[in-house]
Amino acid sequence: MFIPRKKIRGAAAAAMAAALIGLGAGAAGAAGWPPLQEGGHLYAGSNGTGPVTTVDLDDLGTCHTLSGASLSVQVVSGSSSLVVYSGTGCTGAAWASGSLAQSDLPWAALSYRVVPA
């Protein structure tokens, strides 16, 4: 017994459509993040939501204490990254972003410093 080519093609097309729908669902999960944009941004909420603090990536080494806690970060730069701290005045636990990052932070950040990538 054999399966006609038309049925095989139909089954293959259905499998491809299901795979593409699955990929689309994965992209929808990342939809909460704002589009990538040049510069550094700290967000009060997770997944790039809430009020945003724009970071001057040219201000290397200066410690900045935030007016409120940040829970997520987005950095798009070829030469700078961020180190965020759990305490004010760049104290406490530290986490480094890298020069291309979009991430929820492991804890609320209260201060940050721009460093070379």
Buried (B, 14 or more C-beta within 10 A) or exposed (E): EEEEEEEEEEEEEEEEEEEEEEEEEEEEEEEEBEEEEEBBBBBBBBBBBBEBBEBEBEEEEEBBEBEEBBBBBBBBBEEBBBBBBBEEEBEBEBBEBEBEBBBEBEEEBBBBBBBEB
